[in-house]
Amino acid sequence: MKRNQDASQRRARLADIAERAGVATSTVSRILIGEKTLSIRPETRERVLELARALSYRPNPRARSLQARKSFSIGLVIPEIDNPVFGAIIRGAQRVAIERGYSLLIAYADKDFPDQDLYARLVEDNQVDGLLVTTLQTAPPFDPGRWSIPYVLVNRDRGADDPKVMVDYRHGTRDAVRYLAALGHRRIAYVSGPLEHYTGRTRLEGYRAGLEEAGLEFDRALVVECDYGRAKAESAMSQLLKPEGSAPTAVCAANVAVSAGILAVLARAGLAVPRQVSVLALLDTFVADMLTPPVTAVSYPFIDLGRASASYLLDMIELGKPSAAAPPLPRHGITVRGSCGPAPA
């Protein structure tokens, strides 16, 4: 009796599935890894897959790795751990990794405590099968030529012919400016992140395109840089309020944290939002709903970005080469809240 209980409680093996399906253990293994060259009747394949589900079969990761000479894990390098955008990317990538039998290892590239061996540990020590890279500015620099390992840049662009999956910051910012112009605003400012970064440059291109399409002239004095944080955003917004009489009636903020700094400066200056100044964030997060007033923002499908990036990378790993093109992403949108209104008369 006890032996039967132990058998029912132990982890299901390939041999258990093979015995019940009436096929060889090697056949079960080849079916479960999705080997496309295996010649077998469809009903046999389906019976094996159904038994694997019924027995809650999970492959032994160590044996699987030795057999396939792979770790069945991928690495994801992020520059911020408290940014909801990267949290969404992680969730999307994790779902795809699990669906396809891989583990996802998260590595934090901390700008304040640079880890020069971060990539070496992922590739050489953890032996990941591929890398998802969401940072190019934070040390250590990503050098794809150092290891012959598949990689995908996630919303980043080195200006080279890299495998990458992007959201459309340029058109998102353009549409934000057009939205504000449609409300009657003619002096639309932009509090940007660092313009030497890809995201800062791309959004600036979109800002200028939006002004041009709205028939408005670009004024460099209405563009101020900050570091994506609230404190520097307050300093940037204070610059835009000087001299008096030339202040903007609407401001595009690089992200929600920047918009929080802008709202704080406007409140101290006695300027009502949105009656006197409208504020729009160029990157939406759940925090936008918590501000006063809640901030209108451009929303992007970052969970979908994580899913698409991981799928693209795993296709490269399993096919041995990049697929023809990066997968398309759903378009951005503008989530309208309470921080935008008609331009003051």
Disulfide bonds with the S-S distance in Angstrom:
none
